[in-house]
Amino acid sequence: MTDKNLIEKIKNPSKDNPLTILMSACLTGLKCGYDGSSYGEYPSAIKLLTYNNVKIVRFCPEEFSFGTPREMCDIHGGTGLDVLKGIAKVLTE
């Protein structure tokens, strides 16, 4: 459970001191899908972009690492955890 003192220390965001949120770029409508498309609209996420007391930092780790467009990749031989263990692989066609 979150500590009560920690909650009391949370700042009240303002225009001069906004709340900074790291958000998946795809949620904000940026075209960072593997094929250069967007993944649709997410009204709740997009609404945050209009608040003057919130600063959104858009980031897509796949776009950053592999670029757009990129080949579609898939996990072969297991799950994501297996990839991290070195048992399975992420391969493109």
N, C-alpha and C positions, 0 to 999 in steps of 0.2 A: 504494500500500500504506500502511496505517496506521502512523504513527510509533511505535516502541517506547516512547519516553518518554511519549507521549500515553496509551498504554494503561496505563502504570504510574501515571499521575495519576488514573485513574478511581477514584472513591470507592467504598468498601465501604458499601453502603446499610444503614441501621439504622432502627429505629422512630422515633428522634429526628431522623435525617437521611436521609429516604427518597430513593430514586431516583425522579425525576419523569419520567414518560413522557407525551407528547402522543399521544393515540390517537383515531382516528376514532370518533365517538359511535356510529355504526351497529354497530361491532364489539362494543360493550358492551351491545347490545340496546335502546338508546333508539329510540323510534319517530320517526325523522327522515327517513323515506322521503318522496318527493314526495307520496304519497297518505296520509301519516300512519301508515304501517305500519313495521315493523322489517324488516330484511333477513335475519332468522334468527339462529341462535346460533353463536357462535364460541368454543368451549370454552377454547381456549388463551388468548384475550384475556380472557375472563371470569374465568379462574383468577387472572390477575394482580391483579384487584380484591380478592382475598382475602389477598394478601400484606401483612403489616404493615410491610414495609420498602420498599414501592413506593407511590408516589402517582400515580394516573392522572388526567390532565386530559382530560376528554372534550370533543371539539369537532367540530362539523359545519359546514364553511364554507357549504354550501348552506342549512342551517337558519338560520344566522346572517344570511346575505344575503337569502334569499327567504322564510323561514318555512315552516311545515308546517301544513296541507297546502298544496301549491302546484301550479300547472299543470305538466304534463309538458312539457319542452322538448327540442329536438333541434337538431343542427347541420345547417344547410342550405348547400350550396355548397362543401363541402370538409371538412377535418378540424379538430381542435382547434388545430393549428398555424396553419391558415388563418384561424381566428377571431382568433388573436393578431396575425396580419399584417393583419387588416382585410379579408381577401378573402371569408371566409364569415361567416355570422351564426348566432346561437343564437336560435331562435324558439319560441314556444308555438303551440298550435293556434289 
